[in-house]
Amino acid sequence: MPHSRSFAALAVCIFLMVFASSCSSSVGTESSGGDADFAVEVDTEIVLEEPACPAGTSGCVCLPGNACAAGLECEGGICRELTCPEGSEGCPCYRNGSCDDGLFCNAKSICEEVIIVEDGDEELDPDPDPEPEIIPEEEAEAIVEEEQEAPNEINCEVQVNIDGGEPSDFLPNSLPEEEDVFSLGVMAGSMEKSAVILWSFTEDALSKTLRVWREDPDGAGLMLVRDKEVEPVEGFFKETVIGLSPKTTYNYAFFSKDESGLIGRSIIGRFTTAFPDNCLAPVTFGGTHGTNPDFVDDTQQTFKDLEMLSSMDMDFFLHLGDMSYSDSKAGLICYEKEEFLDRWRHTLTRHGYKELLASTGLYNVIDDHEVANDDIIEFENEDAGYTPEIVEIGHDAFYQMTPIEKQANGKYYRSYKWGKSLELFALDCRSERQPDTRDSDDPIYISKEQMAWLKQALSNSQAHFKVILNSVPISIFGPVLVAQNDRWEGYWNQREEILNYITDNNIQNIWWLTGDFHLGIVGRIEMNLPRSNMWEIMMGPSYSYNNPLAALVHNGTLDQSTVFPFPQFNFFRSSPATCRLSFNPIKDEVEVEFISVETQHTVYKDTLRYGFPQ
């Protein structure tokens, strides 16, 4: 997370200068084990009162960029009830120029019905008001034919029988789920075209049976693909399954047994393998960052954003860092491995998490709170509780609690290919930093080895979309968003190095996905060409400390240009949201959607393309 003492202090001071004309220069430090993100102490008690008419709500002033809450539109600077829904007949087109089925977007950006006229017909509507745009029959038929012929997939044929599946009368749902035995649920992760890592935990430390199955494509029932006895290590299972079919959805579960056979099971999991090498097809996934179980609803103990994602159809789930706030408990830093594991258990047993991780496969990026808060770790802050062992223990717990293997060289960074559609490049933007080099000519944000790997991997990639998973953003923000030292900006020469490499080598369709800031953001990394071609999307946020800057912009205390300048940034939000992306290599577009957890309504939806202007 950003160096929060300066980050939060500045936001609070701005608020006081605007409303109280004073700001104490005495800002306390965060508690040694807390998320330093936005927790500060000042000499004056601060109460952020809700404005009488919150910006963006019905009857109140519009948000920056003429934005309003779902179901409202900005008219004359005031949010009013939406009387003509976008995309419907006679109403404005969607922002991407499309309309609902059967309609087209005319020259006035209004959705109208496609009217086909026969040759010789003079007029279909004797009194058109307004006069509809009429498309000749041949042209209309060509449009329809082109849409029908446009393939949704290219070179994606799969032979599912290569996985060795055999017909089985096995009925997994006939066995009871043993939540007391498999208390942490299941996970599938690190999906490749023919392999996956399957994970679970058992409370009884006994061996179990792992079964993997899929539906028979001819409708003949279940095809049992793997049936294997597995032994836990310290209670954990982490099994690599190979020889699977690409672009195939599988189910799996871990089963208890006795002398009579299988007697119970874990929750049933599901995952989809990556695409075959030459496949071009849409890739859809959800994602977030900063899942802190101490901030979920006290009564239901539910990550509602994750619960919403669990019911969506997607290829995988992406976690962009701070998957578990395992570095502290009740304000006290964790030192022992069992303390880290307990915090992981506290996270994974919240409602929403278990359901989501069972519903799809996982890719995840490590950030700071899986180990220790940023300033403790980077500055080896012994006064705040740093010890050299913390880093190693935190990393060991991360690998033990997730379906990802530690590489032989000890490095985290790696990539995952989904055919020619998309390649994910997962970076380690935490553990290799050298803060004492920031002001030098050779600052180290990521190691030289990781930088060389990233350059070569991007150059070699055959994927249409090259997606960099970057736990802390690379974008340049407005001057109020401080703590540059906690992101790429603080290591300027390395930031220039990778961005110059991308543009100098004309590597196209680079997209950055990020987290850390407790915000949802859609924007370009810079406003100047050629870097303005690249978008960065901050997925989420989930439940954790609330970033104060978005609230100060939304209530009018801060001007948007000082934090998220428009038109560089299309969208920003601090409240928890479900985020889903769909990368379509055939249409060369990315659909972005943020859904409010509170209202379950879409608060932002757009279709983006690499390049500028949009």
C-alpha positions as CSV (number, residue, x, y, z in Angstrom):
1,M,0.0,0.0,0.0
2,P,1.1,3.6,-0.4
3,H,3.1,5.1,2.5
4,S,-0.1,6.0,4.2
5,R,1.1,8.4,6.8
6,S,1.8,11.0,4.2
7,F,-1.0,9.8,2.0
8,A,-3.8,10.0,4.5
9,A,-2.4,12.9,6.3
10,L,-2.5,15.0,3.2
11,A,-6.1,14.1,2.4
12,V,-7.2,14.9,5.9
13,C,-5.3,18.2,5.9
14,I,-6.9,19.2,2.7
15,F,-10.3,18.6,4.2
16,L,-9.5,20.6,7.3
17,M,-8.1,23.5,5.2
18,V,-11.3,23.7,3.2
19,F,-13.7,23.3,6.1
20,A,-11.9,24.2,9.3
21,S,-9.2,26.5,8.0
22,S,-6.6,24.6,10.0
23,C,-4.6,21.5,9.9
24,S,-2.3,20.1,12.6
25,S,1.2,19.4,11.5
26,S,1.3,16.7,14.2
27,V,0.4,13.5,12.4
28,G,0.9,10.3,14.4
29,T,2.1,7.0,13.0
30,E,-0.1,4.0,12.5
31,S,-0.1,1.2,15.0
32,S,2.7,-1.2,14.4
33,G,0.5,-4.0,13.1
34,G,-2.2,-2.0,11.3
35,D,-2.7,-1.5,7.7
36,A,-0.9,1.8,7.4
37,D,-2.9,2.7,4.4
38,F,-5.1,5.5,5.6
39,A,-5.0,5.3,9.4
40,V,-3.7,8.6,10.9
41,E,-3.9,10.5,14.2
42,V,-4.4,14.2,14.2
43,D,-4.8,16.7,17.1
44,T,-8.3,17.6,16.0
45,E,-11.2,15.2,15.8
46,I,-12.4,15.0,12.3
47,V,-16.0,14.2,11.3
48,L,-16.7,13.9,7.6
49,E,-20.4,14.7,7.4
50,E,-22.5,13.5,4.6
51,P,-23.5,16.4,2.4
52,A,-27.1,17.3,2.4
53,C,-27.4,16.3,-1.2
54,P,-24.6,13.9,-2.2
55,A,-23.1,14.5,-5.6
56,G,-24.2,11.9,-8.2
57,T,-27.6,11.1,-6.5
58,S,-31.0,12.1,-7.7
59,G,-31.7,15.8,-7.6
60,C,-28.1,16.6,-6.7
61,V,-25.1,17.9,-8.7
62,C,-23.4,15.5,-11.1
63,L,-20.1,13.9,-10.4
64,P,-17.0,15.0,-12.3
65,G,-17.3,13.9,-15.9
66,N,-21.1,14.4,-15.8
67,A,-21.5,11.0,-14.1
68,C,-24.4,10.0,-11.9
69,A,-25.4,6.9,-10.0
70,A,-27.0,4.0,-11.8
71,G,-30.5,4.8,-13.2
72,L,-29.7,8.5,-13.3
73,E,-28.5,10.9,-16.0
74,C,-26.8,14.2,-15.9
75,E,-29.0,17.0,-17.2
76,G,-28.0,20.6,-16.8
77,G,-25.5,19.6,-14.2
78,I,-28.1,17.8,-12.0
79,C,-28.6,14.0,-11.7
80,R,-32.2,13.2,-12.7
81,E,-34.2,10.0,-13.2
82,L,-33.2,8.2,-16.4
83,T,-36.2,8.7,-18.7
84,C,-34.7,7.1,-21.8
85,P,-32.4,4.2,-21.1
86,E,-29.2,4.0,-23.1
87,G,-29.3,1.5,-25.9
88,S,-33.1,1.4,-26.3
89,E,-35.2,2.6,-29.2
90,G,-35.3,6.4,-29.5
91,C,-32.7,6.8,-26.7
92,P,-29.0,7.6,-26.7
93,C,-26.6,5.0,-27.9
94,Y,-24.3,3.2,-25.5
95,R,-20.9,5.0,-25.0
96,N,-19.3,2.5,-27.4
97,G,-21.7,3.4,-30.2
98,S,-23.9,0.3,-30.0
99,C,-27.6,-0.3,-29.2
100,D,-29.8,-3.2,-28.1
101,D,-30.6,-6.0,-30.4
102,G,-32.5,-5.0,-33.6
103,L,-31.4,-1.4,-33.3
104,F,-28.6,0.7,-34.8
105,C,-26.9,3.9,-33.7
106,N,-27.7,6.7,-36.2
107,A,-25.7,9.8,-37.0
108,K,-27.3,11.7,-34.1
109,S,-26.2,8.9,-31.6
110,I,-29.8,7.8,-31.2
111,C,-30.8,4.1,-31.3
112,E,-33.3,3.4,-34.0
113,E,-34.9,0.3,-35.6
114,V,-33.3,-1.0,-38.8
115,I,-36.0,-0.6,-41.5
116,I,-35.7,-2.6,-44.6
117,V,-37.4,-1.3,-47.7
118,E,-38.1,-3.2,-50.9
119,D,-37.0,-1.6,-54.2
120,G,-39.7,0.8,-55.4
121,D,-41.2,1.4,-52.0
122,E,-41.4,5.2,-51.4
123,E,-42.1,5.3,-47.7
124,L,-43.1,2.9,-44.9
125,D,-44.2,5.5,-42.3
126,P,-46.6,8.1,-43.7
127,D,-45.9,10.5,-40.8
128,P,-42.5,9.8,-39.4
129,D,-41.5,12.0,-36.5
130,P,-38.6,12.1,-36.4
131,E,-37.9,10.6,-39.8
132,P,-36.0,7.3,-39.2
133,E,-32.9,6.5,-41.1
134,I,-33.7,4.0,-43.8
135,I,-31.2,1.4,-44.8
136,P,-31.6,-0.2,-48.3
137,E,-32.5,-3.9,-48.2
138,E,-29.2,-5.1,-49.7
139,E,-27.1,-3.0,-47.2
140,A,-29.2,-4.1,-44.2
141,E,-28.9,-7.8,-45.3
142,A,-25.1,-7.3,-45.7
143,I,-24.9,-5.9,-42.1
144,V,-26.8,-8.8,-40.7
145,E,-24.8,-11.3,-42.7
146,E,-21.5,-9.8,-41.6
147,E,-22.6,-10.0,-38.0
148,Q,-23.7,-13.6,-38.4
149,E,-20.5,-14.6,-40.2
150,A,-18.2,-12.9,-37.7
151,P,-16.6,-15.9,-35.8
152,N,-16.5,-15.9,-32.1
153,E,-13.6,-18.3,-32.0
154,I,-10.8,-19.2,-34.4
155,N,-8.6,-22.3,-34.2
156,C,-10.1,-23.4,-30.9
157,E,-11.1,-27.0,-31.8
158,V,-10.4,-29.3,-28.9
159,Q,-10.2,-33.1,-28.6
160,V,-11.4,-33.6,-25.0
161,N,-10.7,-37.4,-25.0
162,I,-7.0,-36.8,-24.8
163,D,-7.3,-36.5,-21.0
164,G,-8.0,-40.2,-20.6
165,G,-11.5,-39.7,-19.2
166,E,-13.6,-42.9,-18.8
167,P,-17.4,-43.1,-18.4
168,S,-18.4,-43.5,-14.8
169,D,-21.6,-43.9,-12.7
170,F,-19.9,-41.9,-10.0
171,L,-22.4,-39.5,-8.3
172,P,-20.4,-36.9,-6.3
173,N,-23.4,-35.1,-5.0
174,S,-24.7,-38.3,-3.4
175,L,-22.0,-37.9,-0.7
176,P,-22.3,-35.3,2.1
177,E,-20.1,-32.3,2.2
178,E,-17.8,-32.4,5.2
179,E,-17.2,-28.7,6.1
180,D,-15.7,-29.7,9.5
181,V,-13.1,-31.8,7.7
182,F,-12.4,-29.6,4.6
183,S,-12.8,-26.4,6.5
184,L,-10.9,-24.1,4.0
185,G,-12.7,-25.3,0.9
186,V,-10.8,-25.9,-2.3
187,M,-8.9,-24.0,-4.9
188,A,-7.7,-24.5,-8.4
189,G,-4.9,-22.3,-9.8
190,S,-2.0,-21.8,-12.1
191,M,-4.1,-23.1,-15.0
192,E,-2.3,-24.0,-18.2
193,K,-3.6,-25.6,-21.4
194,S,-3.1,-29.1,-20.0
195,A,-2.3,-28.7,-16.3
196,V,-3.7,-27.3,-13.0
197,I,-2.8,-27.2,-9.3
198,L,-5.6,-28.4,-7.0
199,W,-5.5,-27.3,-3.4
200,S,-7.3,-28.1,-0.1
201,F,-6.8,-28.7,3.6
202,T,-8.0,-31.4,5.9
203,E,-8.5,-31.1,9.7
204,D,-7.9,-34.8,10.4
205,A,-4.5,-35.1,8.6
206,L,-5.6,-38.3,6.9
207,S,-5.1,-39.3,3.3
208,K,-7.9,-38.5,0.9
209,T,-9.0,-39.3,-2.6
210,L,-8.8,-36.7,-5.3
211,R,-11.2,-37.0,-8.2
212,V,-11.4,-34.9,-11.3
213,W,-14.2,-35.3,-13.8
214,R,-16.0,-33.6,-16.7
215,E,-19.3,-33.8,-18.5
216,D,-19.3,-36.2,-21.5
217,P,-19.7,-34.0,-24.6
218,D,-22.2,-36.6,-26.0
219,G,-24.4,-36.4,-22.9
220,A,-23.5,-39.8,-21.6
221,G,-22.9,-38.7,-18.1
222,L,-19.7,-38.1,-16.1
223,M,-16.2,-38.9,-17.5
224,L,-13.8,-39.7,-14.6
225,V,-10.5,-38.2,-15.5
226,R,-8.4,-38.7,-12.4
227,D,-8.8,-40.9,-9.3
228,K,-5.8,-40.6,-7.0
229,E,-5.0,-41.1,-3.3
230,V,-3.3,-38.0,-1.9
231,E,-1.4,-37.4,1.3
232,P,-1.5,-34.1,3.2
233,V,1.6,-32.2,4.2
234,E,0.9,-30.4,7.5
235,G,-2.7,-30.9,6.6
236,F,-2.4,-29.3,3.1
237,F,-3.0,-30.8,-0.3
238,K,-1.4,-29.3,-3.3
239,E,-1.6,-31.6,-6.3
240,T,-0.5,-30.8,-9.8
241,V,-2.7,-32.6,-12.4
242,I,-1.3,-32.9,-15.9
243,G,-2.5,-34.4,-19.2
244,L,-5.8,-32.4,-19.3
245,S,-7.5,-31.2,-22.4
246,P,-7.2,-27.5,-23.2
247,K,-10.2,-25.1,-23.1
248,T,-12.2,-27.6,-21.1
249,T,-14.2,-27.2,-17.9
250,Y,-13.5,-29.8,-15.1
251,N,-15.0,-30.5,-11.7
252,Y,-13.0,-31.8,-8.8
253,A,-13.3,-32.6,-5.1
254,F,-11.3,-34.3,-2.2
255,F,-13.0,-37.3,-0.6
256,S,-12.9,-39.0,2.8
257,K,-13.0,-42.7,2.9
258,D,-13.1,-45.8,5.1
259,E,-13.0,-49.5,4.5
260,S,-16.4,-49.3,2.7
261,G,-15.3,-46.6,0.2
262,L,-15.9,-42.9,-0.1
263,I,-18.0,-41.5,2.7
264,G,-17.8,-37.7,2.4
265,R,-16.3,-34.8,0.3
266,S,-15.1,-31.3,0.2
267,I,-17.1,-28.6,-1.6
268,I,-17.1,-29.4,-5.4
269,G,-14.7,-27.2,-7.3
270,R,-14.6,-26.2,-10.9
271,F,-12.0,-24.8,-13.3
272,T,-11.3,-24.2,-17.0
273,T,-8.0,-25.0,-18.6
274,A,-6.3,-22.4,-20.8
275,F,-6.8,-22.3,-24.5
276,P,-4.9,-24.4,-27.1
277,D,-1.8,-22.6,-28.6
278,N,-3.4,-21.0,-31.7
279,C,-6.8,-20.3,-30.3
280,L,-8.3,-16.9,-30.6
281,A,-11.4,-16.5,-28.4
282,P,-12.8,-14.1,-25.8
283,V,-11.3,-14.4,-22.3
284,T,-13.6,-13.3,-19.4
285,F,-12.5,-12.9,-15.8
286,G,-13.3,-11.1,-12.6
287,G,-10.8,-9.6,-10.2
288,T,-10.2,-7.5,-7.1
289,H,-7.5,-6.5,-4.6
290,G,-7.3,-5.9,-0.8
291,T,-9.6,-8.5,0.8
292,N,-9.4,-7.8,4.5
293,P,-11.8,-10.0,6.5
294,D,-11.8,-7.6,9.4
295,F,-14.0,-5.2,7.2
296,V,-16.7,-7.6,6.1
297,D,-20.2,-7.4,7.5
298,D,-20.1,-8.3,11.2
299,T,-23.3,-10.3,11.0
300,Q,-23.0,-12.2,7.8
301,Q,-19.2,-12.3,7.6
302,T,-19.5,-12.2,3.8
303,F,-17.3,-10.8,1.1
304,K,-20.4,-9.7,-0.9
305,D,-18.3,-8.7,-3.9
306,L,-16.7,-12.2,-4.1
307,E,-20.1,-13.8,-3.5
308,M,-21.4,-11.9,-6.6
309,L,-18.5,-13.0,-8.7
310,S,-19.1,-16.6,-7.7
311,S,-22.3,-16.6,-9.6
312,M,-20.9,-15.2,-12.8
313,D,-19.7,-17.1,-15.9
314,M,-16.0,-16.5,-16.3
315,D,-12.8,-18.3,-17.2
316,F,-10.9,-17.5,-14.0
317,F,-10.6,-15.1,-11.0
318,L,-7.7,-12.7,-10.7
319,H,-6.5,-11.4,-7.3
320,L,-4.1,-8.5,-7.7
321,G,-2.6,-8.5,-4.2
322,D,-3.3,-8.4,-0.5
323,M,-5.3,-11.5,-0.8
324,S,-5.1,-11.9,3.0
325,Y,-4.1,-9.4,5.6
326,S,-1.8,-11.9,7.2
327,D,0.8,-9.6,8.5
328,S,-1.0,-8.6,11.7
329,K,-3.8,-9.4,14.1
330,A,-5.5,-7.0,16.4
331,G,-2.8,-4.4,15.8
332,L,0.0,-6.8,16.6
333,I,2.5,-8.0,14.0
334,C,2.6,-11.7,13.2
335,Y,6.0,-13.3,13.7
336,E,5.3,-17.0,13.7
337,K,4.2,-19.1,10.7
338,E,1.2,-20.4,12.6
339,E,0.1,-16.8,13.1
340,F,0.3,-16.1,9.4
341,L,-1.6,-19.3,8.7
342,D,-4.3,-18.4,11.2
343,R,-4.9,-15.1,9.4
344,W,-5.1,-16.9,6.1
345,R,-7.7,-19.2,7.6
346,H,-9.6,-16.2,8.9
347,T,-9.7,-14.8,5.4
348,L,-10.6,-18.0,3.4
349,T,-13.4,-19.1,5.7
350,R,-15.4,-15.9,5.2
351,H,-18.6,-16.4,3.1
352,G,-18.0,-15.4,-0.5
353,Y,-14.4,-16.5,-0.6
354,K,-15.1,-20.2,-0.3
355,E,-17.8,-20.1,-2.9
356,L,-15.8,-18.0,-5.4
357,L,-12.6,-20.1,-5.1
358,A,-14.7,-23.2,-5.7
359,S,-16.5,-21.8,-8.7
360,T,-13.5,-21.0,-11.0
361,G,-9.7,-21.1,-11.2
362,L,-7.4,-18.6,-9.6
363,Y,-4.4,-16.5,-10.6
364,N,-3.0,-14.3,-7.9
365,V,-0.2,-11.7,-7.4
366,I,1.6,-11.2,-4.1
367,D,1.7,-7.7,-2.6
368,D,2.7,-6.5,0.9
369,H,0.1,-7.6,3.4
370,E,0.6,-11.2,2.7
371,V,4.0,-10.6,4.3
372,A,4.3,-7.2,6.1
373,N,3.2,-3.6,5.5
374,D,5.3,-1.8,3.0
375,D,7.3,0.6,5.1
376,I,8.1,-2.1,7.7
377,I,9.5,-4.4,5.0
378,E,11.2,-1.9,2.7
379,F,13.1,0.1,5.3
380,E,13.7,-3.0,7.6
381,N,12.0,-0.9,10.3
382,E,13.0,-2.7,13.5
383,D,11.2,-0.1,15.6
384,A,8.0,-1.1,13.8
385,G,8.7,-4.8,14.4
386,Y,10.8,-5.9,11.4
387,T,12.9,-9.0,11.5
388,P,14.6,-10.7,8.6
389,E,12.6,-13.9,9.2
390,I,9.3,-12.2,8.6
391,V,9.7,-12.0,4.9
392,E,10.6,-15.6,4.5
393,I,7.8,-16.8,6.8
394,G,5.3,-14.6,5.0
395,H,6.3,-15.9,1.6
396,D,6.2,-19.5,2.8
397,A,2.7,-19.0,4.2
398,F,1.6,-17.5,0.9
399,Y,2.8,-20.5,-1.1
400,Q,1.3,-23.0,1.4
401,M,-2.1,-21.3,1.3
402,T,-2.5,-20.8,-2.5
403,P,-2.4,-23.0,-5.6
404,I,0.9,-21.7,-6.9
405,E,4.3,-23.3,-6.7
406,K,7.5,-21.7,-5.6
407,Q,9.9,-21.7,-8.5
408,A,13.3,-23.3,-8.2
409,N,15.0,-19.9,-8.4
410,G,12.9,-18.6,-5.6
411,K,11.4,-15.9,-7.8
412,Y,7.7,-15.2,-8.0
413,Y,7.3,-13.6,-11.5
414,R,5.9,-15.8,-14.3
415,S,3.4,-15.8,-17.2
416,Y,0.3,-17.7,-18.2
417,K,-0.8,-18.1,-21.8
418,W,-4.4,-18.4,-23.1
419,G,-3.6,-19.4,-26.6
420,K,-3.1,-16.5,-28.9
421,S,-5.8,-14.6,-27.2
422,L,-4.1,-13.3,-24.0
423,E,-1.0,-13.7,-22.0
424,L,-0.8,-12.7,-18.3
425,F,2.6,-11.4,-17.0
426,A,2.5,-11.6,-13.2
427,L,5.1,-9.3,-11.7
428,D,6.7,-9.2,-8.2
429,C,6.6,-5.5,-7.4
430,R,7.4,-5.8,-3.7
431,S,10.2,-8.1,-2.7
432,E,12.9,-6.9,-5.0
433,R,12.7,-3.2,-4.3
434,Q,15.9,-1.4,-3.1
435,P,14.6,1.8,-1.5
436,D,18.1,3.3,-1.0
437,T,18.5,3.4,-4.8
438,R,15.4,5.6,-5.4
439,D,17.4,8.8,-5.9
440,S,20.2,7.2,-7.8
441,D,20.7,6.9,-11.6
442,D,20.0,3.2,-11.2
443,P,16.9,2.7,-9.0
444,I,15.7,-0.9,-8.5
445,Y,11.9,-1.3,-8.3
446,I,12.1,-4.8,-9.8
447,S,15.4,-6.7,-10.1
448,K,17.4,-6.4,-13.3
449,E,16.7,-10.1,-13.8
450,Q,13.0,-9.5,-13.6
451,M,13.2,-6.5,-15.9
452,A,15.2,-8.6,-18.5
453,W,12.6,-11.4,-18.2
454,L,9.7,-9.0,-18.7
455,K,11.2,-7.4,-21.8
456,Q,12.0,-10.7,-23.4
457,A,8.7,-12.2,-22.5
458,L,6.8,-9.2,-24.0
459,S,8.9,-9.4,-27.2
460,N,8.3,-13.1,-27.6
461,S,4.6,-13.1,-26.8
462,Q,2.4,-14.2,-29.6
463,A,-0.8,-13.2,-27.7
464,H,-3.1,-10.5,-29.1
465,F,-3.4,-9.0,-25.6
466,K,-0.4,-8.7,-23.3
467,V,-1.7,-8.1,-19.8
468,I,0.7,-7.1,-17.1
469,L,-0.4,-7.9,-13.5
470,N,1.1,-5.2,-11.5
471,S,0.2,-5.1,-7.8
472,V,1.0,-1.3,-7.6
473,P,0.0,1.0,-10.4
474,I,2.3,2.4,-13.1
475,S,0.0,5.3,-14.0
476,I,0.8,8.9,-13.3
477,F,-1.9,10.5,-11.1
478,G,-2.7,14.1,-10.1
479,P,-0.4,16.0,-7.8
480,V,-2.5,15.3,-4.7
481,L,-2.0,11.6,-4.9
482,V,1.3,11.4,-3.1
483,A,3.4,8.5,-1.9
484,Q,5.0,8.2,-5.3
485,N,7.9,6.3,-3.6
486,D,5.6,3.3,-3.1
487,R,5.0,2.8,-6.8
488,W,6.8,2.9,-10.2
489,E,6.9,6.7,-10.1
490,G,9.3,6.6,-7.1
491,Y,11.8,4.6,-9.2
492,W,11.5,6.8,-12.3
493,N,14.3,5.5,-14.4
494,Q,13.0,1.9,-14.3
495,R,9.6,3.1,-15.1
496,E,11.0,4.9,-18.1
497,E,13.0,1.8,-19.0
498,I,10.1,-0.6,-19.4
499,L,7.7,2.0,-21.0
500,N,10.4,3.1,-23.5
501,Y,11.1,-0.5,-24.3
502,I,7.5,-1.2,-25.1
503,T,7.1,1.9,-27.3
504,D,10.5,1.7,-29.0
505,N,9.9,-1.9,-30.0
506,N,6.3,-1.1,-31.1
507,I,4.8,-3.9,-28.8
508,Q,1.1,-3.5,-29.2
509,N,-1.9,-4.1,-27.0
510,I,-0.2,-3.8,-23.6
511,W,-2.7,-3.6,-20.8
512,W,-1.9,-3.0,-17.1
513,L,-4.1,-4.5,-14.3
514,T,-3.4,-3.3,-10.8
515,G,-4.6,-3.0,-7.2
516,D,-3.2,-1.7,-3.8
517,F,-4.9,1.7,-3.7
518,H,-8.3,0.5,-2.4
519,L,-10.0,2.0,-5.4
520,G,-11.6,1.0,-8.7
521,I,-10.0,2.9,-11.5
522,V,-10.1,3.0,-15.3
523,G,-7.6,5.2,-17.0
524,R,-4.6,5.7,-19.3
525,I,-1.2,5.4,-17.8
526,E,-0.3,8.9,-19.2
527,M,-2.0,11.5,-21.4
528,N,0.8,11.9,-23.9
529,L,1.3,9.7,-26.9
530,P,2.5,7.0,-27.4
531,R,2.0,6.0,-23.8
532,S,-1.6,7.1,-23.8
533,N,-2.3,4.0,-25.9
534,M,-2.0,1.9,-22.8
535,W,-4.8,1.5,-20.3
536,E,-4.5,0.6,-16.6
537,I,-7.5,-0.9,-14.7
538,M,-7.5,-1.1,-11.0
539,M,-9.9,-4.0,-10.3
540,G,-12.2,-3.9,-7.2
541,P,-11.8,-2.7,-4.6
542,S,-12.9,-5.3,-2.1
543,Y,-13.5,-4.8,1.6
544,S,-10.7,-3.0,3.4
545,Y,-9.6,0.5,4.5
546,N,-11.4,3.2,2.5
547,N,-9.3,5.4,0.3
548,P,-10.1,9.0,1.4
549,L,-9.2,10.7,-1.8
550,A,-12.1,9.4,-3.8
551,A,-14.6,10.5,-1.2
552,L,-13.0,14.0,-1.1
553,V,-13.4,14.2,-4.9
554,H,-16.9,12.9,-4.9
555,N,-18.1,15.3,-2.2
556,G,-16.5,18.2,-4.0
557,T,-13.7,18.9,-1.5
558,L,-11.1,18.1,-4.0
559,D,-11.1,19.0,-7.7
560,Q,-10.9,15.8,-9.8
561,S,-8.1,17.3,-11.8
562,T,-5.8,17.2,-8.8
563,V,-6.2,13.5,-8.3
564,F,-7.8,11.7,-11.3
565,P,-7.6,14.2,-14.1
566,F,-10.1,13.9,-16.9
567,P,-9.9,12.7,-19.7
568,Q,-7.0,10.5,-18.6
569,F,-9.2,8.7,-16.1
570,N,-12.7,7.5,-17.2
571,F,-13.8,6.2,-13.8
572,F,-12.8,6.0,-10.1
573,R,-14.6,4.6,-7.1
574,S,-13.7,3.8,-3.5
575,S,-16.7,1.7,-2.4
576,P,-16.5,-2.1,-2.8
577,A,-17.4,-3.2,-6.4
578,T,-17.4,-6.3,-8.4
579,C,-15.2,-5.9,-11.5
580,R,-15.3,-8.1,-14.6
581,L,-13.3,-7.8,-17.8
582,S,-13.7,-9.5,-21.2
583,F,-10.8,-9.4,-23.6
584,N,-12.0,-10.2,-27.2
585,P,-9.1,-10.6,-29.6
586,I,-11.4,-11.0,-32.6
587,K,-13.1,-7.7,-32.1
588,D,-9.9,-6.2,-30.7
589,E,-11.7,-4.7,-27.7
590,V,-12.0,-5.0,-23.9
591,E,-15.3,-4.8,-22.1
592,V,-15.0,-3.3,-18.6
593,E,-17.8,-3.5,-16.0
594,F,-17.9,-2.4,-12.4
595,I,-21.0,-3.4,-10.3
596,S,-21.8,-1.8,-7.0
597,V,-21.9,-4.2,-4.1
598,E,-24.5,-2.0,-2.3
599,T,-27.0,-1.7,-5.1
600,Q,-25.9,-4.6,-7.4
601,H,-26.3,-2.2,-10.3
602,T,-23.7,-1.4,-12.9
603,V,-21.9,1.8,-12.1
604,Y,-19.5,1.8,-15.0
605,K,-19.5,-0.2,-18.3
606,D,-17.5,0.6,-21.4
607,T,-15.7,-1.0,-24.3
608,L,-12.1,0.0,-24.6
609,R,-9.5,-0.4,-27.3
610,Y,-5.8,0.0,-27.3
611,G,-4.8,3.3,-28.8
612,F,-5.6,7.0,-28.5
613,P,-7.9,8.7,-29.1
614,Q,-10.6,6.2,-28.2
